[in-house]
Amino acid sequence: MFWKNRRNDFAHAKGNTISYPHVESFWLFLQSNLPKFVVNGGREFILQGIKNHFEPTRTPVGTTIVPIINKIKTSIDIVDYKEFLQKLMDFSKDYDSKHYSLIMNDNLANMWPSLFQLPEVYCDVLVDILISDPSFCLRILRAKHQIVQYFHRKSTFIRMLWKKDFDGESDYKVFVELLRYNIIPEDQLTEAYDHMLEHISPQIFDEENEWWFGEEVLLMKMIG
C-alpha cells in the first residue's frame, strides 16, 4: 500500500515529495522481493524450480537444493505455505513411486529435511502437513531419522510411531533419536522399550551388526 500511494503521488503530481531515499528504499524492496515477481506467483515459481531440480536433464545429480529452499521465505507467504506443501507432497509421492526402493530416494530424502531450516513458523506448518500422512512421513524419517526431533510437540503422533508404525530393525535408528531428544514421556519409556524388543528383532545388538548401527546400538545398550 505504501508504494502504491507513492506511485500515485508521482503519477498525479501530488504535493508529497519524491526524493532519493524513496528511490533507494523502493530498489531495496524490489531486491528483497524479486522472487515474488514472476508469472503465476511465488508458489508456482518455487514448485517449478524444485521439479526442475529433480529433472536430471536440467540439473546435475548431486546439486544442492538449498538455494531454492531458501527462496521460500521471501516468495511464499505463510498463509499460502500449507497449499504449497500439499502440492510438493503430491509431486514427491509421484516421484517416489517412480523411483521406489525400501529407502526413500536420496533427492527426496535430502529435500524435505532442508525445509526445517526455514523459520519456525514455517516448520510448524511443515510438521502438521507431514503427520497428516503418516506413511509418507515415516519414509522420510527412515531416511533422515534425525529430523524426528522437530515432532516433539506431537505426542499422539510420536506414540503411534513406536507403538504401531515401527516394524523393522532400521526403525531402531528413529527410536534412538526419540530417546536422544527425550521425546518419549518418561512414564512411557518402559512400555516403549518392552514393545520395541518384543515386536522388532533385537539382533541389531549383536556385535556383527554394530558396524551399521554404531552409536545407536551403544546408546541402546547403555539404556539397558
MDTraj code that builds the backbone (N, CA, C; nanometers):
import mdtraj as md
import numpy as np

residues = "MET PHE TRP LYS ASN ARG ARG ASN ASP PHE ALA HIS ALA LYS GLY ASN THR ILE SER TYR PRO HIS VAL GLU SER PHE TRP LEU PHE LEU GLN SER ASN LEU PRO LYS PHE VAL VAL ASN GLY GLY ARG GLU PHE ILE LEU GLN GLY ILE LYS ASN HIS PHE GLU PRO THR ARG THR PRO VAL GLY THR THR ILE VAL PRO ILE ILE ASN LYS ILE LYS THR SER ILE ASP ILE VAL ASP TYR LYS GLU PHE LEU GLN LYS LEU MET ASP PHE SER LYS ASP TYR ASP SER LYS HIS TYR SER LEU ILE MET ASN ASP ASN LEU ALA ASN MET TRP PRO SER LEU PHE GLN LEU PRO GLU VAL TYR CYS ASP VAL LEU VAL ASP ILE LEU ILE SER ASP PRO SER PHE CYS LEU ARG ILE LEU ARG ALA LYS HIS GLN ILE VAL GLN TYR PHE HIS ARG LYS SER THR PHE ILE ARG MET LEU TRP LYS LYS ASP PHE ASP GLY GLU SER ASP TYR LYS VAL PHE VAL GLU LEU LEU ARG TYR ASN ILE ILE PRO GLU ASP GLN LEU THR GLU ALA TYR ASP HIS MET LEU GLU HIS ILE SER PRO GLN ILE PHE ASP GLU GLU ASN GLU TRP TRP PHE GLY GLU GLU VAL LEU LEU MET LYS MET ILE GLY".split()
xyz = np.array([
    [0.0828, -0.1196, 0.0000],
    [0.0000, 0.0000, 0.0000],
    [0.0873, 0.1262, 0.0000],
    [0.1989, 0.1222, 0.0745],
    [0.2868, 0.2394, 0.0804],
    [0.3372, 0.2749, -0.0586],
    [0.3865, 0.1727, -0.1335],
    [0.4437, 0.2011, -0.2643],
    [0.3354, 0.2379, -0.3657],
    [0.2166, 0.1849, -0.3474],
    [0.1051, 0.2240, -0.4341],
    [0.0744, 0.3725, -0.4162],
    [0.0762, 0.4175, -0.2910],
    [0.0498, 0.5595, -0.2637],
    [0.1592, 0.6489, -0.3200],
    [0.2861, 0.6032, -0.3100],
    [0.3955, 0.6837, -0.3647],
    [0.3859, 0.6908, -0.5172],
    [0.3410, 0.5802, -0.5769],
    [0.3216, 0.5798, -0.7227],
    [0.2164, 0.6825, -0.7619],
    [0.1078, 0.6891, -0.6846],
    [0.0015, 0.7863, -0.7126],
    [0.0506, 0.9296, -0.6939],
    [0.1352, 0.9497, -0.5916],
    [0.1937, 1.0828, -0.5706],
    [0.2684, 1.1286, -0.6950],
    [0.3449, 1.0349, -0.7527],
    [0.4278, 1.0686, -0.8681],
    [0.3431, 1.0848, -0.9942],
    [0.2509, 0.9896, -1.0164],
    [0.1739, 0.9891, -1.1406],
    [0.0767, 1.1056, -1.1504],
    [0.0268, 1.1476, -1.0359],
    [-0.0761, 1.2520, -1.0374],
    [-0.0257, 1.3856, -0.9833],
    [0.1060, 1.3973, -0.9766],
    [0.1674, 1.5249, -0.9362],
    [0.1121, 1.5750, -0.8039],
    [0.1049, 1.4826, -0.7076],
    [0.0586, 1.5214, -0.5741],
    [0.1660, 1.6061, -0.5049],
    [0.1291, 1.6651, -0.3943],
    [0.2202, 1.7559, -0.3258],
    [0.3319, 1.6876, -0.2486],
    [0.3202, 1.5570, -0.2217],
    [0.4228, 1.4869, -0.1448],
    [0.5522, 1.4756, -0.2241],
    [0.6631, 1.5011, -0.1572],
    [0.7936, 1.4991, -0.2226],
    [0.8413, 1.3556, -0.2473],
    [0.8916, 1.3306, -0.3685],
    [0.9557, 1.2034, -0.4033],
    [1.1035, 1.2331, -0.4232],
    [1.1904, 1.1706, -0.3413],
    [1.3322, 1.2031, -0.3478],
    [1.4169, 1.0760, -0.3493],
    [1.5510, 1.0935, -0.3418],
    [1.6444, 0.9813, -0.3496],
    [1.6157, 0.8712, -0.2475],
    [1.5844, 0.9038, -0.1216],
    [1.5578, 0.7965, -0.0244],
    [1.4424, 0.7054, -0.0655],
    [1.3393, 0.7641, -0.1298],
    [1.2276, 0.6824, -0.1759],
    [1.2732, 0.5853, -0.2846],
    [1.3540, 0.6354, -0.3773],
    [1.4027, 0.5516, -0.4871],
    [1.4901, 0.4384, -0.4333],
    [1.5807, 0.4721, -0.3406],
    [1.6696, 0.3705, -0.2843],
    [1.5913, 0.2663, -0.2047],
    [1.4934, 0.3121, -0.1287],
    [1.4117, 0.2192, -0.0498],
    [1.3315, 0.1273, -0.1409],
    [1.2778, 0.1843, -0.2488],
    [1.2000, 0.1029, -0.3423],
    [1.2886, -0.0012, -0.4103],
    [1.4104, 0.0374, -0.4431],
    [1.5031, -0.0568, -0.5055],
    [1.5367, -0.1717, -0.4098],
    [1.5579, -0.1409, -0.2827],
    [1.5835, -0.2458, -0.1835],
    [1.4616, -0.3363, -0.1674],
    [1.3441, -0.2763, -0.1719],
    [1.2205, -0.3549, -0.1645],
    [1.2118, -0.4520, -0.2823],
    [1.2426, -0.4051, -0.4016],
    [1.2393, -0.4908, -0.5201],
    [1.3404, -0.6041, -0.5088],
    [1.4617, -0.5725, -0.4620],
    [1.5641, -0.6755, -0.4474],
    [1.5209, -0.7827, -0.3478],
    [1.4615, -0.7406, -0.2379],
    [1.4224, -0.8347, -0.1330],
    [1.3068, -0.9240, -0.1754],
    [1.2228, -0.8751, -0.2646],
    [1.1017, -0.9488, -0.3015],
    [1.1010, -0.9938, -0.4469],
    [1.2173, -0.9883, -0.5109],
    [1.2252, -1.0209, -0.6530],
    [1.1669, -1.1577, -0.6873],
    [1.1911, -1.2649, -0.6054],
    [1.1356, -1.3957, -0.6417],
    [0.9837, -1.3977, -0.6522],
    [0.9161, -1.3002, -0.5888],
    [0.7700, -1.2977, -0.5944],
    [0.7179, -1.2413, -0.7260],
    [0.8022, -1.1659, -0.7962],
    [0.7574, -1.1026, -0.9190],
    [0.7818, -1.1948, -1.0372],
    [0.7010, -1.3002, -1.0438],
    [0.7131, -1.3993, -1.1505],
    [0.5739, -1.4351, -1.1984],
    [0.5663, -1.4913, -1.3189],
    [0.4386, -1.5350, -1.3737],
    [0.3794, -1.6432, -1.2844],
    [0.2508, -1.6331, -1.2532],
    [0.1758, -1.7294, -1.1711],
    [0.2073, -1.7198, -1.0218],
    [0.2936, -1.6273, -0.9807],
    [0.3181, -1.6094, -0.8378],
    [0.4311, -1.6930, -0.7830],
    [0.4700, -1.6614, -0.6573],
    [0.5853, -1.7231, -0.5943],
    [0.5753, -1.8726, -0.5757],
    [0.4571, -1.9225, -0.5374],
    [0.4430, -2.0659, -0.5114],
    [0.4753, -2.1485, -0.6352],
    [0.4172, -2.1097, -0.7470],
    [0.4387, -2.1861, -0.8700],
    [0.5835, -2.1761, -0.9165],
    [0.6433, -2.0607, -0.8948],
    [0.7832, -2.0411, -0.9329],
    [0.8745, -2.1354, -0.8552],
    [0.8552, -2.1434, -0.7226],
    [0.9368, -2.2313, -0.6392],
    [0.9097, -2.3774, -0.6717],
    [0.7835, -2.4133, -0.6863],
    [0.7478, -2.5521, -0.7158],
    [0.8088, -2.5970, -0.8480],
    [0.8041, -2.5105, -0.9474],
    [0.8636, -2.5462, -1.0760],
    [1.0151, -2.5572, -1.0641],
    [1.0747, -2.4721, -0.9822],
    [1.2186, -2.4816, -0.9601],
    [1.2575, -2.6139, -0.8973],
    [1.1748, -2.6625, -0.8035],
    [1.2015, -2.7916, -0.7398],
    [1.1854, -2.9048, -0.8404],
    [1.0814, -2.8978, -0.9219],
    [1.0615, -3.0011, -1.0240],
    [1.1794, -3.0039, -1.1211],
    [1.2273, -2.8872, -1.1596],
    [1.3437, -2.8807, -1.2485],
    [1.4672, -2.9394, -1.1811],
    [1.4768, -2.9193, -1.0499],
    [1.5907, -2.9734, -0.9748],
    [1.5932, -3.1257, -0.9814],
    [1.4765, -3.1881, -0.9844],
    [1.4677, -3.3338, -0.9873],
    [1.4735, -3.3902, -1.1292],
    [1.4876, -3.3043, -1.2266],
    [1.4969, -3.3478, -1.3652],
    [1.6440, -3.3501, -1.4070],
    [1.7050, -3.4699, -1.4214],
    [1.8491, -3.4792, -1.4487],
    [1.8923, -3.4168, -1.5805],
    [1.7988, -3.3984, -1.6747],
    [1.8361, -3.3323, -1.7998],
    [1.8546, -3.1818, -1.7800],
    [1.8022, -3.1309, -1.6687],
    [1.8142, -2.9882, -1.6386],
    [1.9161, -2.9598, -1.5286],
    [1.9224, -3.0496, -1.4301],
    [2.0060, -3.0258, -1.3125],
    [2.0948, -3.1460, -1.2854],
    [2.2268, -3.1284, -1.2753],
    [2.3176, -3.2407, -1.2467],
    [2.2831, -3.3080, -1.1144],
    [2.2910, -3.4395, -1.1121],
    [2.2663, -3.5150, -0.9899],
    [2.3673, -3.4723, -0.8832],
    [2.3205, -3.4523, -0.7624],
    [2.4082, -3.4109, -0.6531],
    [2.4077, -3.2619, -0.6266],
    [2.3412, -3.1843, -0.7139],
    [2.3313, -3.0399, -0.6925],
    [2.2453, -3.0111, -0.5694],
    [2.2923, -2.9246, -0.4831],
    [2.2162, -2.8936, -0.3620],
    [2.0878, -2.8177, -0.3953],
    [1.9836, -2.8502, -0.3212],
    [1.8545, -2.7841, -0.3414],
    [1.8370, -2.6659, -0.2462],
    [1.9320, -2.6457, -0.1573],
    [1.9208, -2.5425, -0.0536],
    [1.8938, -2.4023, -0.1099],
    [1.9603, -2.3582, -0.2176],
    [1.9311, -2.2236, -0.2692],
    [1.7841, -2.2047, -0.3072],
    [1.7216, -2.3089, -0.3597],
    [1.5791, -2.2997, -0.3940],
    [1.4952, -2.2917, -0.2672],
    [1.5279, -2.3767, -0.1700],
    [1.4529, -2.3782, -0.0441],
    [1.4629, -2.2432, 0.0266],
    [1.5792, -2.1815, 0.0210],
    [1.5995, -2.0534, 0.0898],
    [1.5124, -1.9410, 0.0334],
    [1.4637, -1.9572, -0.0891],
    [1.3789, -1.8547, -0.1503],
    [1.2353, -1.8596, -0.0986],
    [1.2003, -1.9690, -0.0307],
    [1.0612, -1.9870, 0.0112],
    [1.0145, -1.8752, 0.1030],
    [1.0980, -1.8373, 0.1994],
    [1.0529, -1.7386, 0.2988],
    [1.0303, -1.6006, 0.2395],
    [1.0882, -1.5724, 0.1221],
    [1.0639, -1.4432, 0.0575],
    [0.9693, -1.4551, -0.0615],
    [0.9294, -1.5771, -0.0935],
    [0.8443, -1.5986, -0.2106],
    [0.7048, -1.6485, -0.1760],
    [0.6910, -1.7128, -0.0592],
    [0.5628, -1.7735, -0.0227],
    [0.5204, -1.7227, 0.1150],
    [0.4082, -1.6566, 0.1204],
    [0.3547, -1.6110, 0.2489],
    [0.3114, -1.7315, 0.3310],
    [0.3169, -1.7182, 0.4618],
    [0.2847, -1.8301, 0.5498],
    [0.1412, -1.8789, 0.5283],
    [0.0499, -1.7900, 0.4913],
    [-0.0896, -1.8307, 0.4696],
    [-0.1038, -1.9203, 0.3466],
    [-0.0052, -1.9151, 0.2575],
    [-0.0086, -1.9972, 0.1360],
    [0.0807, -2.1204, 0.1459],
    [0.1526, -2.1324, 0.2564],
    [0.2555, -2.2364, 0.2664],
    [0.1951, -2.3767, 0.2723],
    [0.0828, -2.3924, 0.3404],
    [0.0201, -2.5245, 0.3509],
    [-0.0173, -2.5782, 0.2135],
    [-0.0772, -2.4932, 0.1318],
    [-0.1156, -2.5352, -0.0031],
    [0.0078, -2.5709, -0.0858],
    [0.1134, -2.4927, -0.0704],
    [0.2381, -2.5225, -0.1409],
    [0.2927, -2.6591, -0.1001],
    [0.2945, -2.6863, 0.0310],
    [0.3467, -2.8142, 0.0800],
    [0.2624, -2.9315, 0.0322],
    [0.1326, -2.9118, 0.0222],
    [0.0462, -3.0192, -0.0267],
    [0.0809, -3.0531, -0.1711],
    [0.1036, -2.9501, -0.2522],
    [0.1438, -2.9737, -0.3909],
    [0.2812, -3.0394, -0.3970],
    [0.3699, -2.9975, -0.3081],
    [0.5037, -3.0561, -0.3039],
    [0.4968, -3.2027, -0.2620],
    [0.4078, -3.2341, -0.1692],
    [0.3914, -3.3725, -0.1266],
    [0.3359, -3.4580, -0.2404],
    [0.2397, -3.4047, -0.3143],
    [0.1843, -3.4781, -0.4285],
    [0.2933, -3.5080, -0.5309],
    [0.3758, -3.4074, -0.5597],
    [0.4872, -3.4283, -0.6524],
    [0.5846, -3.5321, -0.5983],
    [0.6142, -3.5245, -0.4687],
    [0.7106, -3.6154, -0.4065],
    [0.6619, -3.7596, -0.4105],
    [0.5347, -3.7799, -0.3838],
    [0.4791, -3.9152, -0.3873],
    [0.4874, -3.9736, -0.5278],
    [0.4552, -3.8913, -0.6253],
    [0.4624, -3.9375, -0.7641],
    [0.6061, -3.9716, -0.8015],
    [0.6994, -3.8854, -0.7631],
    [0.8411, -3.9096, -0.7923],
    [0.8906, -4.0336, -0.7193],
    [0.8511, -4.0471, -0.5933],
    [0.8943, -4.1611, -0.5119],
    [0.8427, -4.2925, -0.5690],
    [0.7196, -4.2915, -0.6206],
    [0.6615, -4.4139, -0.6766],
    [0.7356, -4.4596, -0.8018],
    [0.7956, -4.3642, -0.8727],
    [0.8693, -4.3980, -0.9947],
    [1.0130, -4.4395, -0.9656],
    [1.0602, -4.4124, -0.8443],
    [1.1975, -4.4470, -0.8060],
    [1.1960, -4.5260, -0.6756],
    [1.0943, -4.6103, -0.6600],
    [1.0698, -4.6732, -0.5297],
    [1.1787, -4.7726, -0.4910],
    [1.2150, -4.7664, -0.3644],
    [1.3021, -4.8659, -0.3017],
    [1.2655, -4.8669, -0.1540],
    [1.3262, -4.9573, -0.0768],
    [1.2937, -4.9649, 0.0651],
    [1.3249, -4.8339, 0.1362],
    [1.4325, -4.7682, 0.0932],
    [1.4697, -4.6383, 0.1491],
    [1.4353, -4.5303, 0.0477],
    [1.3798, -4.4207, 0.0941],
    [1.3386, -4.3123, 0.0055],
    [1.4544, -4.2632, -0.0808],
    [1.4229, -4.2251, -0.2028],
    [1.5205, -4.1683, -0.2951],
    [1.6004, -4.0564, -0.2274],
    [1.7308, -4.0555, -0.2498],
    [1.8189, -3.9593, -0.1825],
    [1.7778, -3.8143, -0.2061],
    [1.7381, -3.7822, -0.3305],
    [1.7000, -3.6442, -0.3597],
    [1.5823, -3.5990, -0.2737],
    [1.4805, -3.6844, -0.2645],
    [1.3655, -3.6509, -0.1802],
    [1.4047, -3.6477, -0.0337],
    [1.4843, -3.7458, 0.0064],
    [1.5247, -3.7563, 0.1470],
    [1.6054, -3.6353, 0.1914],
    [1.6750, -3.5712, 0.1005],
    [1.7518, -3.4512, 0.1348],
    [1.6669, -3.3245, 0.1284],
    [1.5667, -3.3251, 0.0409],
    [1.4862, -3.2040, 0.0237],
    [1.3975, -3.1756, 0.1445],
    [1.3223, -3.2745, 0.1902],
    [1.2269, -3.2488, 0.2982],
    [1.2943, -3.2030, 0.4273],
    [1.4029, -3.2636, 0.4726],
    [1.4694, -3.2118, 0.5932],
    [1.5194, -3.0687, 0.5772],
    [1.5579, -3.0309, 0.4546],
    [1.6076, -2.8943, 0.4344],
    [1.4991, -2.7905, 0.4602],
    [1.3727, -2.8302, 0.4507],
    [1.2629, -2.7376, 0.4783],
    [1.2580, -2.6974, 0.6254],
    [1.3175, -2.7795, 0.7115],
    [1.3189, -2.7474, 0.8545],
    [1.4195, -2.6377, 0.8879],
    [1.4970, -2.5920, 0.7900],
    [1.5904, -2.4826, 0.8129],
    [1.5233, -2.3462, 0.7962],
    [1.3979, -2.3472, 0.7551],
    [1.3224, -2.2224, 0.7428],
    [1.2781, -2.1749, 0.8816],
    [1.2291, -2.0518, 0.8927],
    [1.1834, -2.0009, 1.0226],
    [1.0810, -2.0930, 1.0887],
    [1.0732, -2.0863, 1.2202],
    [0.9910, -2.1794, 1.2985],
    [0.8453, -2.1810, 1.2551],
    [0.7909, -2.0663, 1.2185],
    [0.6506, -2.0620, 1.1796],
    [0.6260, -2.1487, 1.0562],
    [0.7245, -2.1588, 0.9680],
    [0.7135, -2.2464, 0.8515],
    [0.7281, -2.3924, 0.8935],
    [0.8149, -2.4177, 0.9896],
    [0.8361, -2.5548, 1.0384],
    [0.7099, -2.6107, 1.1026],
    [0.6356, -2.5269, 1.1726],
    [0.5124, -2.5724, 1.2365],
    [0.4120, -2.6218, 1.1322],
    [0.4000, -2.5481, 1.0237],
    [0.3095, -2.5891, 0.9157],
    [0.3598, -2.7179, 0.8516],
    [0.4902, -2.7275, 0.8341],
    [0.5509, -2.8462, 0.7742],
    [0.5221, -2.9713, 0.8561],
    [0.5387, -2.9621, 0.9863],
    [0.5123, -3.0767, 1.0740],
    [0.3669, -3.1207, 1.0622],
    [0.2754, -3.0249, 1.0622],
    [0.1329, -3.0587, 1.0531],
    [0.1002, -3.1292, 0.9218],
    [0.1606, -3.0843, 0.8137],
    [0.1372, -3.1482, 0.6838],
    [0.1915, -3.2903, 0.6833],
    [0.3099, -3.3096, 0.7370],
    [0.3724, -3.4424, 0.7346],
    [0.2958, -3.5430, 0.8198],
    [0.2516, -3.5036, 0.9371],
    [0.1811, -3.6005, 1.0216],
    [0.0402, -3.6291, 0.9694],
    [-0.0065, -3.5488, 0.8746],
    [-0.1358, -3.5781, 0.8126],
    [-0.1265, -3.6982, 0.7196],
    [-0.0047, -3.7365, 0.6843],
    [0.0180, -3.8550, 0.6007],
    [0.1280, -3.9382, 0.6661],
    [0.0937, -4.0180, 0.7672],
    [0.1944, -4.0904, 0.8463],
    [0.2853, -4.1816, 0.7652],
    [0.2319, -4.2488, 0.6642],
    [0.3156, -4.3420, 0.5872],
    [0.4235, -4.2678, 0.5096],
    [0.3884, -4.1537, 0.4507],
    [0.4873, -4.0737, 0.3789],
    [0.5885, -4.0151, 0.4762],
    [0.5388, -3.9671, 0.5893],
    [0.6264, -3.9106, 0.6918],
    [0.7262, -4.0147, 0.7415],
    [0.6802, -4.1377, 0.7604],
    [0.7682, -4.2428, 0.8103],
    [0.8785, -4.2746, 0.7102],
    [0.8476, -4.2672, 0.5812],
    [0.9519, -4.2908, 0.4801],
    [1.0616, -4.1849, 0.4908],
    [1.0222, -4.0623, 0.5183],
    [1.1215, -3.9562, 0.5351],
    [1.2033, -3.9800, 0.6615],
    [1.1367, -4.0152, 0.7700],
    [1.2059, -4.0380, 0.8972],
    [1.3032, -4.1549, 0.8878],
    [1.2671, -4.2570, 0.8141],
    [1.3568, -4.3717, 0.7994],
    [1.4818, -4.3347, 0.7205],
    [1.4671, -4.2390, 0.6301],
    [1.5825, -4.1957, 0.5510],
    [1.6666, -4.0925, 0.6258],
    [1.6005, -4.0052, 0.7004],
    [1.6683, -3.8979, 0.7744],
    [1.6134, -3.8944, 0.9162],
    [1.6537, -3.9929, 0.9972],
    [1.5908, -4.0133, 1.1269],
    [1.6118, -3.8973, 1.2249],
    [1.7138, -3.8141, 1.2030],
    [1.7407, -3.7049, 1.2975],
    [1.6281, -3.6014, 1.3026],
    [1.5516, -3.5886, 1.1942],
    [1.4505, -3.4823, 1.1918],
    [1.3311, -3.5137, 1.2811],
    [1.3278, -3.6321, 1.3416],
    [1.2168, -3.6632, 1.4322],
    [1.2137, -3.5652, 1.5500],
    [1.3248, -3.4985, 1.5759],
    [1.3297, -3.4007, 1.6861],
    [1.2286, -3.2876, 1.6668],
    [1.1934, -3.2580, 1.5413],
    [1.1008, -3.1480, 1.5147],
    [0.9550, -3.1837, 1.5447],
    [0.9308, -3.3104, 1.5784],
    [0.7944, -3.3557, 1.6061],
    [0.7697, -3.3673, 1.7566],
    [0.8529, -3.3057, 1.8374],
    [0.8492, -3.3277, 1.9819],
    [0.7194, -3.2825, 2.0478],
    [0.6456, -3.1930, 1.9833],
    [0.5190, -3.1470, 2.0426],
    [0.3989, -3.2309, 1.9986],
    [0.4225, -3.3285, 1.9137],
    [0.3132, -3.4107, 1.8604],
    [0.3105, -3.5448, 1.9332],
    [0.2621, -3.5439, 2.0560],
    [0.2706, -3.6618, 2.1428],
    [0.1931, -3.7815, 2.0885],
    [0.0753, -3.7582, 2.0325],
    [-0.0032, -3.8694, 1.9781],
    [0.0676, -3.9322, 1.8588],
    [0.1201, -3.8489, 1.7707],
    [0.1935, -3.8998, 1.6545],
    [0.3152, -3.9802, 1.6986],
    [0.3888, -3.9303, 1.7957],
    [0.5088, -3.9992, 1.8440],
    [0.4731, -4.1353, 1.9025],
    [0.3677, -4.1411, 1.9816],
    [0.3291, -4.2695, 2.0405],
    [0.2875, -4.3691, 1.9319],
    [0.2097, -4.3243, 1.8360],
    [0.1677, -4.4135, 1.7275],
    [0.2875, -4.4604, 1.6456],
    [0.3896, -4.3757, 1.6388],
    [0.5095, -4.4095, 1.5635],
    [0.5745, -4.5354, 1.6193],
    [0.6080, -4.5347, 1.7494],
    [0.6776, -4.6511, 1.8052],
    [0.5829, -4.7647, 1.8429],
    [0.4568, -4.7320, 1.8695],
    [0.3610, -4.8333, 1.9131],
    [0.2984, -4.9083, 1.7958],
    [0.2814, -4.8421, 1.6825],
    [0.2088, -4.9025, 1.5708],
    [0.2884, -4.9100, 1.4410],
    [0.3632, -4.8032, 1.4092],
    [0.4225, -4.7928, 1.2756],
    [0.5583, -4.8604, 1.2617],
    [0.6397, -4.8589, 1.3658],
    [0.7707, -4.9234, 1.3570],
    [0.7525, -5.0734, 1.3344],
    [0.8213, -5.1265, 1.2320],
    [0.8058, -5.2693, 1.2044],
    [0.9322, -5.3358, 1.1505],
    [1.0438, -5.2653, 1.1527],
    [1.1678, -5.3228, 1.1024],
    [1.2873, -5.2800, 1.1848],
    [1.3974, -5.3541, 1.1710],
    [1.5161, -5.3251, 1.2516],
    [1.5683, -5.1839, 1.2294],
    [1.5554, -5.1333, 1.1069],
    [1.6065, -4.9986, 1.0796],
    [1.5309, -4.8919, 1.1580],
    [1.4104, -4.9247, 1.2051],
    [1.3336, -4.8275, 1.2831],
    [1.3959, -4.8011, 1.4196],
    [1.4885, -4.8862, 1.4610],
    [1.5596, -4.8589, 1.5858],
    [1.6380, -4.7282, 1.5756],
    [1.6806, -4.6918, 1.4549],
    [1.7526, -4.5660, 1.4377],
    [1.6628, -4.4467, 1.4732],
    [1.5376, -4.4524, 1.4282],
    [1.4434, -4.3458, 1.4620],
    [1.4119, -4.3501, 1.6112],
    [1.3955, -4.4707, 1.6642],
    [1.3643, -4.4872, 1.8059],
    [1.4739, -4.4268, 1.8936],
    [1.5982, -4.4489, 1.8555],
    [1.7095, -4.3936, 1.9325],
    [1.7060, -4.2409, 1.9312],
    [1.6664, -4.1822, 1.8181],
    [1.6555, -4.0361, 1.8136],
    [1.5448, -3.9870, 1.9070],
    [1.4379, -4.0649, 1.9190],
    [1.3325, -4.0296, 2.0147],
    [1.3881, -4.0267, 2.1564],
    [1.4763, -4.1216, 2.1851],
    [1.5384, -4.1267, 2.3177],
    [1.6403, -4.0141, 2.3351],
    [1.7173, -3.9900, 2.2308],
    [1.8226, -3.8879, 2.2384],
    [1.7646, -3.7501, 2.2714],
    [1.6493, -3.7201, 2.2131],
    [1.5886, -3.5879, 2.2323],
    [1.4787, -3.5883, 2.3389],
    [1.4718, -3.6976, 2.4164],
    [1.3745, -3.7076, 2.5268],
    [1.2318, -3.6788, 2.4813],
    [1.1956, -3.7342, 2.3678],
    [1.0638, -3.7079, 2.3110],
    [0.9572, -3.8015, 2.3676],
    [0.9960, -3.9229, 2.4050],
    [0.9011, -4.0157, 2.4661],
    [0.8857, -3.9792, 2.6136],
    [0.7635, -3.9563, 2.6618],
    [0.7435, -3.9214, 2.8032],
    [0.8035, -4.0272, 2.8953],
    [0.8560, -3.9827, 3.0063],
    [0.9248, -4.0737, 3.0978],
    [0.8351, -4.1880, 3.1443],
    [0.7073, -4.1597, 3.1646],
    [0.6178, -4.2645, 3.2136],
    [0.5795, -4.3661, 3.1057],
    [0.6276, -4.3437, 2.9809],
    [0.6021, -4.4390, 2.8727],
    [0.7289, -4.5130, 2.8288],
    [0.8422, -4.4791, 2.8874],
    [0.9691, -4.5349, 2.8413],
    [0.9759, -4.6864, 2.8558],
    [0.9401, -4.7385, 2.9721],
    [0.9466, -4.8835, 2.9930],
    [0.8568, -4.9558, 2.8937],
    [0.7382, -4.9031, 2.8740],
    [0.6458, -4.9620, 2.7764],
    [0.7061, -4.9589, 2.6366],
    [0.7702, -4.8480, 2.6023],
    [0.8301, -4.8343, 2.4695],
    [0.9441, -4.9334, 2.4497],
    [1.0338, -4.9473, 2.5496],
    [1.1437, -5.0436, 2.5396],
    [1.0888, -5.1847, 2.5204],
    [0.9941, -5.2215, 2.6063],
    [0.9389, -5.3573, 2.6012],
    [0.8713, -5.3843, 2.4668],
    [0.7987, -5.2855, 2.4182],
    [0.7281, -5.3029, 2.2905],
    [0.8272, -5.3216, 2.1754],
    [0.9291, -5.2392, 2.1704],
    [1.0272, -5.2493, 2.0626],
    [1.0966, -5.3846, 2.0644],
    [1.1422, -5.4276, 2.1800],
    [1.2166, -5.5536, 2.1900],
    [1.1271, -5.6741, 2.1647],
    [1.0001, -5.6603, 2.1946],
    [0.9069, -5.7715, 2.1757],
    [0.8620, -5.7851, 2.0305],
    [0.8463, -5.6720, 1.9614],
    [0.7888, -5.6747, 1.8270],
    [0.8905, -5.6593, 1.7148],
    [1.0095, -5.6118, 1.7469],
    [1.1120, -5.5942, 1.6434],
    [1.2378, -5.6667, 1.6872],
    [1.2936, -5.7447, 1.5970],
    [1.4083, -5.8292, 1.6301],
    [1.5206, -5.7488, 1.6951],
    [1.5727, -5.7976, 1.8075],
    [1.6835, -5.7298, 1.8760],
    [1.8205, -5.7728, 1.8236],
    [1.8244, -5.8384, 1.7076],
    [1.9520, -5.8874, 1.6548],
    [2.0492, -5.7748, 1.6218],
    [1.9981, -5.6535, 1.6102],
    [2.0882, -5.5417, 1.5797],
    [2.1909, -5.5216, 1.6898],
    [2.1620, -5.5733, 1.8085],
    [2.2545, -5.5553, 1.9192],
    [2.3679, -5.6567, 1.9168],
    [2.3630, -5.7506, 1.8218],
    [2.4732, -5.8448, 1.8064],
    [2.5952, -5.7698, 1.7547],
    [2.7121, -5.8135, 1.7933],
    [2.8355, -5.7427, 1.7580],
    [2.8537, -5.7282, 1.6075],
    [2.8118, -5.8295, 1.5298],
    [2.8355, -5.8225, 1.3855],
    [2.7509, -5.7152, 1.3169],
    [2.6498, -5.6618, 1.3864],
    [2.5647, -5.5589, 1.3270],
    [2.6017, -5.4174, 1.3707],
    [2.6953, -5.4055, 1.4621],
    [2.7273, -5.2731, 1.5162],
    [2.7901, -5.1798, 1.4128],
    [2.8477, -5.2350, 1.3074],
    [2.9064, -5.1502, 1.2029],
    [2.7992, -5.0652, 1.1352],
    [2.6740, -5.1174, 1.1313],
    [2.5665, -5.0458, 1.0636],
    [2.4990, -4.9457, 1.1562],
    [2.4758, -4.9848, 1.2826],
    [2.4038, -4.9005, 1.3757],
    [2.4970, -4.8154, 1.4615],
    [2.6180, -4.8670, 1.4878],
    [2.7183, -4.7890, 1.5589],
    [2.6692, -4.7252, 1.6868],
    [2.6638, -4.5918, 1.6873],
    [2.6284, -4.5137, 1.8056],
    [2.4904, -4.5514, 1.8584],
    [2.3957, -4.5829, 1.7679],
    [2.2606, -4.6178, 1.8110],
    [2.2613, -4.7424, 1.8988],
    [2.3404, -4.8442, 1.8593],
    [2.3483, -4.9673, 1.9373],
    [2.4092, -4.9394, 2.0739],
    [2.5144, -4.8586, 2.0770],
    [2.5797, -4.8272, 2.2038],
    [2.4832, -4.7570, 2.2988],
    [2.4045, -4.6645, 2.2452],
    [2.3096, -4.5929, 2.3291],
    [2.2036, -4.6873, 2.3842],
    [2.1525, -4.7767, 2.3005],
    [2.0514, -4.8714, 2.3466],
    [2.1084, -4.9642, 2.4534],
    [2.2332, -5.0052, 2.4371],
    [2.2958, -5.0921, 2.5370],
    [2.3123, -5.0180, 2.6697],
    [2.3459, -4.8891, 2.6618],
    [2.3616, -4.8105, 2.7839],
    [2.2283, -4.7970, 2.8569],
    [2.1216, -4.7826, 2.7774],
    [1.9890, -4.7691, 2.8368],
    [1.9475, -4.8992, 2.9038],
    [1.9932, -5.0098, 2.8451],
    [1.9680, -5.1380, 2.9089],
    [1.8644, -5.2206, 2.8399],
])
top = md.Topology()
chain = top.add_chain()
for i, resn in enumerate(residues, 1):
    res = top.add_residue(resn, chain, resSeq=i)
    for name in ("N", "CA", "C"):
        top.add_atom(name, md.element.get_by_symbol(name[0]), res)
traj = md.Trajectory(xyz[None], top)
